C-alpha cells in the first residue's frame, strides 16, 4: 500500500522538476526576475509550505511514535536539511531584493544560493526516497499509511496561500515550458 510515502515521492518529482528549471535559470546572464521570484515562491509555498509541512507535522511525528528520533538519525538529518534549505531560500530572497534595488551583485548571490539549494535538495530527496521512506514503509502499518495519506490529501486540497497542489504543479509546468522546451 505505502500510500503516504508514495504521495511524498510524487511531490519529489515536481520539486526535482523545479530544481532542474532553476538550474537553467542560473545559466542566464540576464535573469528574468519575475521567473526567479516565481521559483522562490514555489519553493516557499509548495516545497516547504506544503511538502515539508506534510513531513514535519505528520510523517515525522508518526515515525517518532515508532522510535525514530527527531534530533538524530535519519529524521533528525532531514529536519536539519529542511532548515538549511530555508537558509538558502532566504539567501535567494535577499539577493533578489538587491537585484531589484539595482545591485547587480544580487545575480551571482541569487544563483549561488539557488545552486546550493538545488544540490542540497537533490541529495535530500535521494536520501528520503531510498532510505527514510523505505524505513517508514517498514515501520508503518497499512492503516497508518492510509491515515497519513488522507491527511496529506486534505493539506493538498486545502492548499497554501489559496493554492492547491494542482495549482502549484500548473505553475511549475508554466516555468518548464519557458525553460525546458521539449
URQUI-V357044 format. One record per pair of residues at least 4 apart in sequence whose ideal C-beta (glycine too) atoms are under 7 Angstrom apart, sorted by the first residue. I is the first residue (numbers start at 1). J is the second residue. If there is no record, write none. Layout:
# URQUI-V357044
((I	J) (I	J))
This chain:
# URQUI-V357044
((1	142) (1	145) (1	146) (2	6) (2	137) (2	145) (3	7) (3	145) (3	146) (3	149) (4	8) (4	59) (4	145) (4	148) (4	149) (4	152) (5	9) (5	133) (5	136) (5	137) (6	10) (7	11) (7	149) (7	152) (8	12) (8	54) (8	55) (8	133) (9	129) (9	133) (11	15) (11	51) (12	16) (12	125) (12	129) (13	17) (14	18) (14	169) (14	172) (15	19) (15	47) (15	51) (15	121) (15	125) (16	20) (16	125) (17	21) (17	172) (17	176) (18	22) (18	39) (18	42) (18	172) (19	23) (19	118) (19	121) (19	122) (20	180) (21	25) (21	39) (21	175) (21	176) (21	179) (21	180) (22	26) (22	39) (22	114) (22	118) (23	118) (24	179) (24	180) (25	31) (25	35) (25	36) (25	39) (25	179) (26	111) (26	114) (26	115) (31	36) (31	107) (32	36) (33	37) (33	96) (33	99) (33	100) (34	38) (35	39) (35	175) (35	178) (36	40) (36	96) (36	110) (37	41) (37	96) (38	42) (38	171) (38	175) (39	43) (39	175) (40	44) (40	89) (40	92) (40	93) (40	96) (41	45) (42	46) (42	47) (42	168) (42	171) (42	172) (43	47) (43	48) (43	89) (44	48) (44	49) (44	89) (45	49) (45	50) (45	160) (45	161) (45	163) (45	168) (46	50) (46	51) (46	168) (47	51) (47	52) (48	52) (48	86) (49	53) (49	160) (50	54) (50	155) (50	156) (50	160) (50	165) (51	55) (52	56) (52	82) (53	57) (53	155) (54	58) (54	59) (54	152) (54	155) (55	59) (55	60) (56	60) (56	82) (58	62) (58	148) (58	151) (58	152) (59	63) (59	136) (59	148) (60	64) (60	70) (60	75) (61	65) (62	140) (62	144) (62	148) (63	68) (63	75) (63	136) (63	139) (64	68) (64	70) (66	139) (68	73) (68	75) (69	73) (69	75) (69	76) (70	75) (70	76) (70	79) (71	76) (72	76) (73	77) (74	78) (74	131) (74	132) (74	135) (75	79) (76	80) (77	81) (78	82) (78	124) (78	128) (78	132) (79	83) (80	84) (81	85) (81	120) (81	124) (82	86) (83	87) (84	88) (84	120) (85	89) (85	117) (85	120) (85	121) (86	90) (87	91) (88	92) (88	113) (88	116) (88	117) (88	120) (89	93) (89	117) (90	94) (91	95) (91	109) (91	113) (92	96) (92	110) (92	113) (92	114) (93	97) (94	98) (95	99) (95	106) (95	109) (95	110) (95	113) (96	100) (96	106) (96	110) (97	101) (98	103) (98	105) (98	106) (98	109) (99	103) (99	106) (99	107) (99	110) (105	109) (106	110) (107	111) (108	112) (109	113) (110	114) (111	115) (112	116) (113	117) (114	118) (115	119) (116	120) (117	121) (118	122) (119	123) (120	124) (121	125) (122	126) (123	127) (124	128) (125	129) (126	130) (127	131) (127	132) (128	132) (128	133) (129	133) (130	134) (131	135) (132	136) (133	137) (134	138) (135	139) (136	140) (140	144) (140	145) (142	146) (143	147) (144	148) (145	149) (146	150) (147	151) (148	152) (149	153) (150	154) (151	155) (152	156) (153	157) (154	158) (156	164) (156	165) (157	164) (159	163) (159	164) (159	167) (163	167) (163	168) (165	169) (166	170) (167	171) (168	172) (169	173) (170	174) (171	175) (172	176) (173	177) (174	178) (175	179) (176	180))
